[in-house]
Every structure is written in C-alpha cells, then in structure tokens.
Amino acid sequence: MKKKVIKGFWNNIEKPVYAMAPMADVTDAAFRYMIAKYGKPDVMFTEFVSCDGLCSAGRPNLMKYLLYNEIERPIVIQLFGEKPENFYKSALFARELKFDGIDINMGCPVKTVTKTGSGAALINTPELGKEIIAAAIEGAGELPVSVKTRIGYNSITIAEWVEHLLETNLAAITLHLRTKKEMSNVQAHWETVHEAVELARRTETLLLANGDLDDLDQADKMIEETGIDGVMMARAIYGFPWLFDRSKTRESITAEQRLSAMIEHSRLYEKMFDSKKNFAVMIKHLRAYATGFNGAKELRVMMEDVKSSNDVIAKIVEFRNQYGIESISSC
C-alpha cells in the first residue's frame, strides 16, 4: 500500500503557486532577503548544497549556503548528490535547521555535477533516483520532499521520467522544460507540459514548471493554458527583486529605487557573509540593477571592480554627481 504524501506547507499555499527558483551563486541568503522584502513569492529555495559535503568534515564550510531569515518562509533546502544514505542524513540535518521542506536537484546540467551521477544524470538512473527520494523522505519526517528536474537527458522523455517520479511520495515536482543536452540554449518546451499535467492529476503530487518566464503576466498565461499547479521563475529576478510584486513593473522602478537597492543589497551581503564569500559575487547583481535609466551603461562599467559596500556607495555618489540623480537616504 502506497504511503500518504506528506505535503506540509504545500497544502497551505493558495494555487497556483509562484516560486523562486534556486540558482547557484545567485539566490543566496542576502538576495533572498531582498526578494522576500520587495516581492515575496509563495516559496523560496536555497542554493543547492552537496549531501556528500554535509555528511563530511567539510560541513562547516557549507553553512553559508544554509543561512536564511524568517521572512523567507516557507524556505526549502535544495540538496544534490548520488548516495541515498547521504540524502537520509542530510534530511535529518535539514530538520535540525528547521527548514520547511527538502528539494532534490535532479536537473543541474553542469558537467562537474553530472559526472558524479548527480543532478540531471539521475534522469538516466531512475531506480537510483527512487532510492534517493525514498531515503530523503525517510529522513525528512514531517517535512515535504520535492524534486526539481528536466524533461529529459539527451532527448525529451517527459512521460517516462515523470511517471517514475510519480511512483514515489513527492509533494511536488518542478520541471525545467528543457533537456540536459539543451542546457538553456533553446526555448523552453511549454508544449510538452500538458502530458505531465495529465499524469500528475492522477496523484497527490503538485506539478510546477519553469523556463523563459519573464514576468507574472507571462506566468499567468502559461498556468491558464496548461492547467499546471504553479510556476517557478529564475533569471527574470536578476536586478529585479520586485518580480513577484504585481503592483510593480520594470518600468515603474525608478533610478533612485534601483540605486537604493544596490546599496542595501551590498551592505546586506557584507553583513551576512563577511569574509565567508567573495564580494565579487555581488558584481553581477549590481550590474543587473543598473538598467533602465540614463547613464545605466556607464554605471555598470563603474561596478566592475568594486570590492566592498563602501566601494559601491562611493561609485554611486560619483554617478549621482555626474548624472544629477538626487541623493537617497542611507539604507
């Protein structure tokens, strides 16, 4: 007899679900805080973390990836690996850290991940994938377990792969609508999601999808056309933590608001990570904020060599003086 699906917080979210995708070196605790403050989605995920690392002497070095703030809840830890026993142990640890859920990465296409049998490589080893899910569920206790994956490895095998996943007790599945081979080099295959929706409707598992969603209007359209339970948004969040706020558009955010966010985000990053993470990680965020106003291109260039929040502030003061943008209050 199949066990009951533990859905946890997923049961409390009004459908459709709007989720923030986990992205390595992007959705760290500082950026998630900004997103939660300025346009909170229904659910957020950590950057992916290695189960092997969490089960080794290297665990202390990984704790910077597991920071979160209460305003992010529900917050889900995303794990990757290929050893079921380490998923079990990592799930126990996730309970200690009081995460709201556990997500298993079965979609990362990066070679350093797939060559170990992790991430998208698990699409080729479905029985191992099932063992991993079972181990994670056993360790998770009352925490819901979900999977983020792709629609195939070298080719689209959505029916076969999703069928395998639905045989487990997952609370939710998120499909990145490209194969591993396609990486992010083609348009997302939204035309394929109908098949997965029909399969999921026979179960208790929620089905989400992501790929090429630029704003909530586009997300709404895909939900209406496909009947999917929700969407996950990724690259559209760059430089726009207001993404999930329906009262905001990219055009409505002023230069002053963007400059203020650059300073706030920089200070927050420095405060949270101190010397634990290189400040260079912030540069892509700073450059992404600098868009849509006079002199934005020049400001992006100015941000290329900043090494601290004080550097950011100094560059912004210089920029304001040059372009006549009014000063803003300190964050």
Secondary structure, 3 states (H helix, E strand, C coil): CCCCCCCHHHHHCCCCEEEECCCCCCCCHHHHHHHHHHHCCCEEEEEEEEHHHHCCCCHHHHHHHHCCCHHHCCEEEEEECCCHHHHHHHHHHHHHCCCCEEEEEECCCCHHHHCCCCHHHHHHCHHHHHHHHHHHHHHHCCCCEEEEEECECCCECHHHHHHHHHCCCCCEEEEECCCCCCCCCCCCCHHHHHHHHHHHCCCCCEEEEECCCCCHHHHHHHHHHHCCCEEEECHHHCCCCCCCCCCCCCCCCCHHHHHHHHHHHHHHHHHHHCCCCCCCHHHHHHHHHCCCCCCHHHHHHHHHHCCCHHHHHHHHHHHHHHHCCCCCCCC
